[in-house]
Amino acid sequence: MPNSTPGKAVIDCEHLKKLIREIPDFPQKGILFYDITTLLKDKVGFATLIDALSEHYLAKEVDLVLGIEARGFIFGPAVAYRLSAGFVPVRKPGKLPAARAKYDYVLEYGTNTLEIHSDAIQPGQQVIIVDDLLATGGTAEATAKLAEKLGATISGLGFVVELDFLHAREKLEKYDVFSLLHYQR
Amino acid sequence: MPNSTPGKAVIDCEHLKKLIREIPDFPQKGILFYDITTLLKDKVGFATLIDALSEHYLAKEVDLVLGIEARGFIFGPAVAYRLSAGFVPVRKPGKLPAARAKYDYVLEYGTNTLEIHSDAIQPGQQVIIVDDLLATGGTAEATAKLAEKLGATISGLGFVVELDFLHAREKLEKYDVFSLLHYQR
C-alpha cells in the first residue's frame, strides 16, 4: 500500500478508506466510483483528511492553493486555511468575472477548457494544486500549465484519492505528486 | 453599516470589503458583481474571513456544515474544518452518486433543483448552511427546507456577502441569518 506518509499516518489513511463508499457502475457501467461524501460528513474523518493532506506541505513555503471546480473547491480552501495560504479557483469557461487566462486540453471523451483570473498569481509565487481525485492526470496537468503560464512555481500537486492503475504520475513526473489514499482498481 | 459582530470585527470587515473587486455589468448589464476571488487569494484576508464567519458558531453545537455547489464549496468546508464539524455538499441534479433527496424551487428566471444524499443527515443533527452570497434567499431557503426534510435542525445560515436591498431576511425570518459583509446596492 504505497501511502506517501509513513508511520501513524498509514493507520489514519486506512481508517479514512473505510469511510469512503464504493459505488459500482457510476457514472457509467464498469466504473467503480469512490464516493467521498461519506468521509466528508464524518467530523473526525474530515478533520483527519484536511490535516493529513496539509501536513505534506507544512515545511514548504506555500503562497497559494489552486482548486478546480467543483469538487476541488471542497478541499483546496480548507487546506489553504490550514496552511495560512490564499486560495485561487480554477473554473469552467464563463464563470470568472474579470480578465482570464485559459487552457484547452484533450480528455478521454472530448476536450475541456479551464480558466483562471489573469491576475490571480504573481510571477514567482509558490503554488500547490489540490483536487479530490488523480485519475489520468489530464486536468491536473492542464491546471499546472495554466498556473505556470502566469509565472507560478508549482510546489506540488495534492489529491485525496489516486487511482494508481491509471499511471498519472508518468505524465506528472516533473512535479511533486502527493496523494492520501491509493487504489489499485 | 449593520455588521452583526460588534467592536474589532467591524474594522476587519471593512478591511475585507477593500479586498473585494467590484465589476459592473456582470453577469448582465445593470448588475454590480462583487468578485470575492481577490479576497480569497489574499492569505491574511482569507484567514480572517474564515475565522470571522466561523466565530459566530463557536458557541453552538454544529454537527454538519452544508455547502451549495459551486461557490458555497469554497467556504463551507473551511468553516467545517474550523468548527470540527462534518461537511455535506448540496449539488445540482445528477452529480451525487447514491440515493438522493431533491428540492425544486422557483428562481427569478425559471426553476432550479438541488439534491442531497438521503443519508447525509441524521434526524436531530445540528446543521448550518454556508454560502458565498445572500441575494434573494431562494437557494438558501430551498437548502434549509431540503435539510429539514431529512430531519435536520437548522442552527443558522451563514454568508460572506449579503445584498441588504433584496430583503432576503424577510423570507428567512425563522432562521438565524448571519452575514459578514453587507452591501446597500
Boltz contact constraints between the chains, C-beta under 6 A:
constraints:
  - contact:
      token1: [A, 23]
      token2: [B, 97]
      max_distance: 6.0
  - contact:
      token1: [A, 26]
      token2: [B, 97]
      max_distance: 6.0
  - contact:
      token1: [A, 33]
      token2: [B, 97]
      max_distance: 6.0
  - contact:
      token1: [A, 35]
      token2: [B, 97]
      max_distance: 6.0
  - contact:
      token1: [A, 37]
      token2: [B, 117]
      max_distance: 6.0
  - contact:
      token1: [A, 40]
      token2: [B, 87]
      max_distance: 6.0
  - contact:
      token1: [A, 41]
      token2: [B, 86]
      max_distance: 6.0
  - contact:
      token1: [A, 41]
      token2: [B, 88]
      max_distance: 6.0
  - contact:
      token1: [A, 41]
      token2: [B, 120]
      max_distance: 6.0
  - contact:
      token1: [A, 42]
      token2: [B, 86]
      max_distance: 6.0
  - contact:
      token1: [A, 43]
      token2: [B, 84]
      max_distance: 6.0
  - contact:
      token1: [A, 43]
      token2: [B, 85]
      max_distance: 6.0
  - contact:
      token1: [A, 43]
      token2: [B, 86]
      max_distance: 6.0
  - contact:
      token1: [A, 46]
      token2: [B, 86]
      max_distance: 6.0
  - contact:
      token1: [A, 46]
      token2: [B, 87]
      max_distance: 6.0
  - contact:
      token1: [A, 47]
      token2: [B, 84]
      max_distance: 6.0
  - contact:
      token1: [A, 50]
      token2: [B, 81]
      max_distance: 6.0
  - contact:
      token1: [A, 69]
      token2: [B, 70]
      max_distance: 6.0
  - contact:
      token1: [A, 70]
      token2: [B, 69]
      max_distance: 6.0
  - contact:
      token1: [A, 70]
      token2: [B, 70]
      max_distance: 6.0
  - contact:
      token1: [A, 73]
      token2: [B, 73]
      max_distance: 6.0
  - contact:
      token1: [A, 73]
      token2: [B, 74]
      max_distance: 6.0
  - contact:
      token1: [A, 74]
      token2: [B, 73]
      max_distance: 6.0
  - contact:
      token1: [A, 74]
      token2: [B, 77]
      max_distance: 6.0
  - contact:
      token1: [A, 77]
      token2: [B, 74]
      max_distance: 6.0
  - contact:
      token1: [A, 77]
      token2: [B, 78]
      max_distance: 6.0
  - contact:
      token1: [A, 78]
      token2: [B, 77]
      max_distance: 6.0
  - contact:
      token1: [A, 78]
      token2: [B, 78]
      max_distance: 6.0
  - contact:
      token1: [A, 78]
      token2: [B, 81]
      max_distance: 6.0
  - contact:
      token1: [A, 81]
      token2: [B, 50]
      max_distance: 6.0
  - contact:
      token1: [A, 81]
      token2: [B, 78]
      max_distance: 6.0
  - contact:
      token1: [A, 84]
      token2: [B, 43]
      max_distance: 6.0
  - contact:
      token1: [A, 84]
      token2: [B, 47]
      max_distance: 6.0
  - contact:
      token1: [A, 85]
      token2: [B, 43]
      max_distance: 6.0
  - contact:
      token1: [A, 86]
      token2: [B, 41]
      max_distance: 6.0
  - contact:
      token1: [A, 86]
      token2: [B, 42]
      max_distance: 6.0
  - contact:
      token1: [A, 86]
      token2: [B, 43]
      max_distance: 6.0
  - contact:
      token1: [A, 86]
      token2: [B, 46]
      max_distance: 6.0
  - contact:
      token1: [A, 87]
      token2: [B, 40]
      max_distance: 6.0
  - contact:
      token1: [A, 87]
      token2: [B, 46]
      max_distance: 6.0
  - contact:
      token1: [A, 88]
      token2: [B, 41]
      max_distance: 6.0
  - contact:
      token1: [A, 97]
      token2: [B, 23]
      max_distance: 6.0
  - contact:
      token1: [A, 97]
      token2: [B, 26]
      max_distance: 6.0
  - contact:
      token1: [A, 97]
      token2: [B, 33]
      max_distance: 6.0
  - contact:
      token1: [A, 97]
      token2: [B, 35]
      max_distance: 6.0
  - contact:
      token1: [A, 117]
      token2: [B, 37]
      max_distance: 6.0
  - contact:
      token1: [A, 120]
      token2: [B, 41]
      max_distance: 6.0
